[in-house]
């Protein structure tokens, strides 16, 4: 991994701490996190991460805080929002990753999460 990507990936890993069965991998040649081989998020560049996000929610986030959330032409129509990783508060990043985790997580993991509160 390029040294300039490490700080962004460290922030993603910390925010994903506690989410069941999150594993490290790569996506498009950059470090990423997955839930049982399903994409959760990845480092796009030293300042930007791509995070799974429902399309309706993505639109709302980009309208509410365009300094933090945005998309490029490549991501239009895809359930992924781009996030300025060094601008987002840690608690907000954790909440965003938790919501992203709910999208690809298998039903068994969702049930286990509900059972533990």
N, C-alpha and C positions, 0 to 999 in steps of 0.2 A: 504494500500500500504506500502510496506517495505520502511523504511526511506532512504535506499541507492538508491532507484529508483526515489525519488522525484526530485533531481536536473536534471536528464535526462528528466523527464516528463515536468518539468517547461520549459526547453529549447524547447521541442516540441510544447507546448502550445503557447509560445511566438512567435515561427516561424510561427505557423498556424493562428495567429491573423489576422483577416481581410478576411479570406477565408470563404465563405458563408456556413452556416449550418453544420459547423464542431462541433461534439459533443464528449464528453468524454465517454469512456467505458472501457471494458477490453477485452483482447485477450490472450489466453493461460495463463490466470491468472495474466497478467501484464497490467498496464495502457496503453490505446490506444486512438487513435482519429479515428473517422469515419465520413463519409459524407452520411447522410441519411441511416444509418445502414450498409454502405459499408466501408470496411477496408481502412484506409489511412496509418496509421503508428502505431507502438507500441514500448514500451521499452522492449528490449530483456533481458538486464541486466544493471547494474549500468553504464556501459561504452558504451553500444551498443544499437542502435535503428534499427528497421526494417522498411523500407519505400517502398511503392509501386514504381515500376520503370519498364518501358518497358524493355524487355529482351535485345534488341539491345543496348539500352542506358546503361543498367547495365554493359554489357561487356566493353563498351567504358570507363565508369567511373572507373571500377576496373583496367583497363589497364593504364589509365591516372594518377590515384592517388591511388595506392594500400595501402598506409598508412591510407587513409581515408575510402575507399569503399572496401568491400570484401563480400564473401559469405562462408557459411559452406555447407557441403554435404546436409543438410536438405533443403537448399534454392536453390540448383541447379535445373535449369529448371523452376523456379517460378519467376514471375515478382516482386520480392522484393530484394532490395539491403540492406546490412548491413552497417551501418555508425557508425564510432567512434564519438559519440555525443560530447565529450569534446574537440575534435580536429577540428571539422568543424567550420569555421567562421559563425557567425550568418546570414549574408546575403546569404551565400551559402546554409545554411540549409533552409532558407525561400524560396529560389528559388527551391530547391529540393522538398519541401513540396507543393509548388504551382504546380509544374509539376506533382507530385503524385496526387494532388487534381483533376487535369484535367482528370485522368483516370476513376475514379468511379463516378464523378459528373454527375447527371442527365442532360439531354439536356436543361431543363428549367433553371437550374443554369448557364450552360455555356452561354446560350443566354443572360441571365441577366448580366453576367460578361462582355460579349462583348458590350452590350448596354451602360454600364457605363464606358467603356474604359479600 
